[in-house]
Amino acid sequence: MTRILVFSLLMLAAALLGACGVDGEPERPERPEPGITVSGRVAVGVVRIQ
């Protein structure tokens, strides 16, 4: 019984890994332009606890 369970889990893992890239060939991500980019939000303050 244990061998059947291990075999089934291995086949399930192989099927899941085999499905990677099923939608086509992998595409290279777009390269950002060289330089420094800073974005976001900054807040500075004092909290007064009474």
N, C-alpha and C positions, 0 to 999 in steps of 0.2 A: 504494500500500500504506500509506503514512504517513497519508493522509487517512482511510482506513478505520479505522485504529487510533485516531486522534484522535477521530473521530466516535463510535466504540464507547466510548471512555473518557468522553466527554461524556454519552452516553446512560446509562452506568452511574452516573455522578455524579448525573444528574438523577433516576434511579430511586431512588437511596439517599436523596437529599434529599426526594424526594416521599413517602417512607415515614415521615418524621418526623411524629409526632402521629397515627399511623394507629389508635391505640387509642381515640380519642375526642377530645373538646374538651379543651383545656388547662385545668387546674385551678389556682386560685390557692393558693399554699402557706399553711399556717396561720401566723398572726402570733403571735410570742411576746409574752408579757405585758411591759409596759414595766418597766424596772428593770435592775439589774445582776445578772448571774448568773455565779458563778465556780465552776468544777468542775475537778477534776483531782487530781494527787498531786505533792507536792514532797518532795524528800529532800536533806538537806545533810549533808556529812561530810567527813572527811579521809582521804585515801588515803596509806598509808605504804608506800613502796617500799624493799625491802631489797636 
